[in-house]
Amino acid sequence: MTAEPVVHIHPDADVLTAAAARRLIGRLDIAQKQHGTASVVLTGGTLGINMLRAVAADPSRSDVDWKRVDFWWGDERFVAKDSPDRNELQARKALLDLLDVDEARVHPFGSTDDFESPQAAAEAYASELRRAAAGETNDGGGNLAVPRFDVLLLGMGPDGHIASLFPDMAGIREQQLAAVGVEDSPKPPPQRVSLTLPVINSAEEIWFVVAGEDKACAAGLALAGATEVQVPAAGARGRHETLWLLDQAAAGQLPDALRAAGETF
């Protein structure tokens, strides 16, 4: 069972990132009270990293025991481990290095220092997901063994791509693998590693965090019923909740019914 999207519209990107940060802290706190631990799949990009900075700056971050949080990534640039292009490095500088985390619970994708190809890095990440699942396979992932993801964060490109799953490319069509290597990303750098859509959709909750007028067309298409091959964001649905956290500019081309039903903050 997947959740129909719920839209929350914020005045601007700054208000959006602060609100998303507070929401994430609260959701991880609830997950720890329910399960003893919590898990989040991080996203990169300017907005995704700004959201992590907002988490670091929010006084309520102390509500979460960060040593009992598992950190995963939706995708990664296949570059050197110390490259400033890496989502992991950006996330560490914005948040993880400021927290008392358990490094055994931090699960970055491999880099060019570790693997010869993005495909090899993807296979290794799939193996790590299977190990972490430890017998608690999430039915939302079908036959793919994945751990529980309480929240999976997604940005979205102007073309509607999510993670490193791009329109009309092989990655968005993949149903059997947990992670894929990307050799010819239309957005640099060309080599990347990404979770696949079935694994993304195994998350309890998926949150899109999207800002900017350049994203409005893709957001409108995704929420109007485009196919995931055309607009990958259209295919992402959480098992229990799918939130679109938008600023006013990104919400500019939503279907009228969704805009009317959406909550404005």
Backbone torsions as a table, in degrees:
resi	resn	phi	psi	omega
1	MET	NA	132.0	179.1
2	THR	-119.1	156.8	-173.7
3	ALA	-94.4	138.5	172.9
4	GLU	-68.9	144.6	-176.4
5	PRO	-63.8	143.8	172.8
6	VAL	-119.0	132.5	-174.8
7	VAL	-107.5	129.9	172.0
8	HIS	-120.5	125.4	-175.8
9	ILE	-112.1	128.1	-178.3
10	HIS	-114.9	156.5	-173.2
11	PRO	-61.4	-39.6	-177.4
12	ASP	-156.3	177.8	-173.9
13	ALA	-66.0	-35.2	-179.2
14	ASP	-66.3	-45.4	177.6
15	VAL	-64.0	-40.0	179.5
16	LEU	-59.9	-49.8	-177.1
17	THR	-65.4	-38.9	178.3
18	ALA	-64.8	-42.2	-179.9
19	ALA	-67.4	-41.6	178.5
20	ALA	-64.1	-38.1	178.6
21	ALA	-62.8	-46.7	179.5
22	ARG	-63.6	-39.6	179.0
23	ARG	-63.0	-41.5	-179.7
24	LEU	-64.6	-44.5	178.4
25	ILE	-58.0	-45.8	179.5
26	GLY	-63.1	-39.9	-178.5
27	ARG	-68.8	-39.0	178.3
28	LEU	-67.6	-36.4	176.2
29	ASP	-61.2	-45.8	178.5
30	ILE	-62.1	-43.5	-179.4
31	ALA	-60.8	-40.4	179.3
32	GLN	-66.7	-35.9	177.2
33	LYS	-68.0	-31.1	-179.5
34	GLN	-81.8	-41.2	-169.3
35	HIS	-118.5	-11.8	-174.7
36	GLY	91.2	-26.9	177.1
37	THR	-133.0	172.3	176.0
38	ALA	-141.9	160.5	-180.0
39	SER	-143.5	144.2	179.7
40	VAL	-140.7	140.7	173.7
41	VAL	-103.6	118.1	-174.3
42	LEU	-87.0	156.4	174.3
43	THR	-121.6	160.5	178.3
44	GLY	-100.5	-151.4	-179.2
45	GLY	82.6	163.3	-176.5
46	THR	-58.6	-46.4	-177.2
47	LEU	-69.4	-41.9	179.7
48	GLY	-60.7	-42.2	179.5
49	ILE	-72.3	-37.4	175.5
50	ASN	-62.3	-34.4	176.3
51	MET	-63.8	-40.9	178.3
52	LEU	-65.3	-37.6	175.3
53	ARG	-61.7	-38.0	179.2
54	ALA	-66.8	-36.4	174.4
55	VAL	-60.9	-45.6	-179.1
56	ALA	-60.7	-34.1	-175.9
57	ALA	-86.2	-13.0	-174.3
58	ASP	-81.8	124.9	-179.6
59	PRO	-58.5	-26.7	-177.7
60	SER	-74.3	-2.6	178.6
61	ARG	-59.1	-23.6	179.6
62	SER	-69.9	-9.5	176.1
63	ASP	-69.4	-19.3	-177.0
64	VAL	-102.8	136.5	170.1
65	ASP	-86.5	97.4	-171.9
66	TRP	-68.4	-16.7	175.6
67	LYS	-72.3	-14.4	180.0
68	ARG	-111.3	29.4	175.2
69	VAL	-115.4	130.1	171.9
70	ASP	-91.8	130.7	178.7
71	PHE	-111.1	122.4	174.8
72	TRP	-119.9	172.9	176.2
73	TRP	-127.7	143.7	177.4
74	GLY	-75.6	-31.4	177.6
75	ASP	-161.8	171.6	-179.5
76	GLU	-154.6	149.3	172.6
77	ARG	-79.4	131.9	-178.6
78	PHE	-85.3	85.0	-177.6
79	VAL	-136.6	-177.6	178.9
80	ALA	-63.2	151.3	-175.3
81	LYS	-60.5	-30.6	-178.8
82	ASP	-97.1	12.1	179.7
83	SER	-70.8	135.4	176.1
84	PRO	-65.1	-12.1	177.1
85	ASP	-76.3	-15.6	-175.7
86	ARG	-70.6	130.6	174.7
87	ASN	-58.3	-39.0	-179.8
88	GLU	-59.4	-48.9	-177.6
89	LEU	-61.5	-42.5	179.3
90	GLN	-64.2	-40.5	179.7
91	ALA	-67.3	-37.2	178.3
92	ARG	-64.3	-45.0	-179.3
93	LYS	-66.2	-37.2	-177.1
94	ALA	-76.1	-33.9	-171.2
95	LEU	-144.0	-56.0	-166.9
96	LEU	-61.6	-37.5	179.7
97	ASP	-68.5	-13.7	-179.2
98	LEU	-96.4	-3.2	-177.0
99	LEU	-113.0	160.5	173.3
100	ASP	-91.8	84.1	-176.6
101	VAL	-100.3	160.6	172.4
102	ASP	-92.9	111.3	-175.8
103	GLU	-60.2	-24.0	176.9
104	ALA	-68.1	-17.8	179.7
105	ARG	-99.6	4.8	176.8
106	VAL	-100.6	121.2	-169.1
107	HIS	-122.1	77.7	178.3
108	PRO	-79.4	155.2	169.1
109	PHE	-67.8	153.1	175.6
110	GLY	-69.6	159.8	-176.6
111	SER	-113.9	-177.5	175.6
112	THR	-68.1	-15.9	174.2
113	ASP	-71.9	-23.2	-173.4
114	ASP	-105.1	-30.2	-172.0
115	PHE	-136.0	153.4	-179.3
116	GLU	-82.2	-20.5	-175.5
117	SER	-148.2	156.2	175.0
118	PRO	-62.9	-29.2	178.0
119	GLN	-64.3	-41.3	178.4
120	ALA	-65.9	-39.2	177.4
121	ALA	-64.5	-37.6	178.6
122	ALA	-65.6	-43.1	178.7
123	GLU	-61.5	-40.4	179.3
124	ALA	-66.0	-37.8	179.6
125	TYR	-68.4	-38.8	176.8
126	ALA	-61.0	-39.2	177.6
127	SER	-64.8	-39.0	178.4
128	GLU	-66.3	-38.3	175.7
129	LEU	-61.3	-42.9	179.5
130	ARG	-63.0	-43.0	179.1
131	ARG	-62.7	-41.5	-178.5
132	ALA	-68.6	-29.4	-179.9
133	ALA	-61.2	-38.3	171.8
134	ALA	44.1	47.6	175.0
135	GLY	85.8	-0.1	-178.8
136	GLU	-109.9	46.9	-176.9
137	THR	-52.4	131.9	-180.0
138	ASN	-84.3	119.8	-176.5
139	ASP	-57.9	-24.7	-179.8
140	GLY	-64.0	-17.5	179.1
141	GLY	-94.4	12.7	179.9
142	GLY	62.6	-127.4	179.7
143	ASN	-86.4	2.2	-178.8
144	LEU	-85.7	126.6	179.3
145	ALA	-80.7	114.5	179.3
146	VAL	-138.1	148.8	174.7
147	PRO	-74.3	174.5	176.1
148	ARG	-71.8	129.2	171.1
149	PHE	-109.9	112.6	179.6
150	ASP	-70.3	-44.9	178.3
151	VAL	-136.6	132.2	173.6
152	LEU	-118.8	118.2	-177.3
153	LEU	-91.3	138.4	177.5
154	LEU	-133.8	135.4	161.3
155	GLY	-92.5	-175.6	177.6
156	MET	-152.0	136.3	176.4
157	GLY	-82.8	166.2	176.7
158	PRO	-59.3	-21.9	177.0
159	ASP	-89.4	1.7	179.8
160	GLY	87.3	6.9	-179.4
161	HIS	-73.2	151.2	175.4
162	ILE	-128.6	148.7	-172.5
163	ALA	48.3	-128.4	172.5
164	SER	-118.4	40.9	175.4
165	LEU	-104.3	110.7	-171.9
166	PHE	-105.6	155.2	-179.6
167	PRO	-56.2	137.6	172.1
168	ASP	62.7	16.8	177.7
169	MET	-108.1	166.4	-171.7
170	ALA	-61.6	-35.8	-173.9
171	GLY	-59.0	-39.4	-177.0
172	ILE	-72.2	-17.8	179.6
173	ARG	-91.1	-10.3	-173.5
174	GLU	-70.4	127.2	-179.2
175	GLN	-119.0	-13.8	-172.2
176	GLN	-101.3	-24.5	-176.7
177	LEU	-101.3	152.2	177.7
178	ALA	-82.5	-30.1	-179.6
179	ALA	-145.3	150.9	-178.6
180	VAL	-131.2	150.9	169.7
181	GLY	-90.4	144.0	179.8
182	VAL	-119.7	126.3	-177.8
183	GLU	-101.9	-23.8	-170.2
184	ASP	-134.2	49.8	177.2
185	SER	-56.5	132.2	176.4
186	PRO	-69.5	-12.0	176.9
187	LYS	-112.5	127.7	-178.0
188	PRO	-67.9	152.8	-4.8
189	PRO	-73.5	155.7	-171.9
190	PRO	-71.7	-26.8	-179.0
191	GLN	-97.8	129.2	-176.6
192	ARG	-146.7	171.2	173.4
193	VAL	-132.2	141.2	-174.5
194	SER	-147.3	146.2	163.8
195	LEU	-63.6	153.4	176.2
196	THR	-91.7	167.2	-176.8
197	LEU	-61.2	-40.8	177.9
198	PRO	-59.8	-36.7	179.0
199	VAL	-73.0	-41.6	174.6
200	ILE	-55.5	-43.6	-176.3
201	ASN	-78.2	-1.8	173.9
202	SER	-80.6	-11.6	-177.7
203	ALA	-65.7	145.5	175.0
204	GLU	-60.2	-46.4	179.4
205	GLU	-133.2	136.8	172.2
206	ILE	-113.9	128.6	178.2
207	TRP	-119.3	118.1	167.7
208	PHE	-83.6	131.1	175.3
209	VAL	-122.0	105.6	-166.0
210	VAL	-136.9	132.4	178.9
211	ALA	-139.9	151.4	173.1
212	GLY	109.6	142.5	-179.3
213	GLU	-62.6	-29.1	-179.2
214	ASP	-69.0	-12.6	177.8
215	LYS	-97.9	-5.9	-171.3
216	ALA	-63.7	-42.7	-178.0
217	CYS	-63.6	-46.6	-179.1
218	ALA	-64.4	-39.9	178.0
219	ALA	-63.1	-43.2	178.9
220	GLY	-62.0	-43.9	178.8
221	LEU	-65.0	-43.5	-178.5
222	ALA	-61.3	-39.7	-176.7
223	LEU	-87.8	-6.4	177.9
224	ALA	-96.4	-1.1	174.6
225	GLY	106.9	19.1	174.4
226	ALA	-62.1	159.6	176.9
227	THR	-81.3	156.7	-179.3
228	GLU	-68.2	-24.0	177.1
229	VAL	-69.0	-38.3	177.7
230	GLN	-76.2	-45.7	-177.4
231	VAL	-134.3	93.2	-174.3
232	PRO	-51.3	-33.3	179.7
233	ALA	-59.1	-26.4	-179.0
234	ALA	-65.7	-22.5	-176.1
235	GLY	-91.2	-4.4	-175.7
236	ALA	-90.7	116.1	179.8
237	ARG	-139.0	123.8	175.6
238	GLY	-70.6	158.1	-179.6
239	ARG	-66.2	-37.6	-176.1
240	HIS	-120.3	-22.0	178.5
241	GLU	-155.8	139.7	173.5
242	THR	-128.9	109.4	-177.3
243	LEU	-107.5	133.2	169.6
244	TRP	-108.1	106.0	179.2
245	LEU	-99.6	106.0	-170.1
246	LEU	-121.0	155.9	164.4
247	ASP	-93.3	171.6	-175.4
248	GLN	-58.3	-38.5	-177.4
249	ALA	-65.5	-43.1	-179.4
250	ALA	-70.0	-23.3	-179.3
251	ALA	-87.6	6.7	-170.6
252	GLY	-67.4	-19.3	-178.6
253	GLN	-123.8	27.3	176.8
254	LEU	-68.3	150.2	171.3
255	PRO	-55.4	143.2	-174.6
256	ASP	-55.2	-40.6	-177.4
257	ALA	-64.8	-40.3	179.8
258	LEU	-70.2	-40.2	178.3
259	ARG	-62.6	-40.2	180.0
260	ALA	-66.8	-37.3	-177.6
261	ALA	-81.2	-21.9	-176.4
262	GLY	-68.5	152.9	177.1
263	GLU	-89.1	133.9	178.5
264	THR	-109.8	132.7	-175.3
265	PHE	-114.1	NA	NA
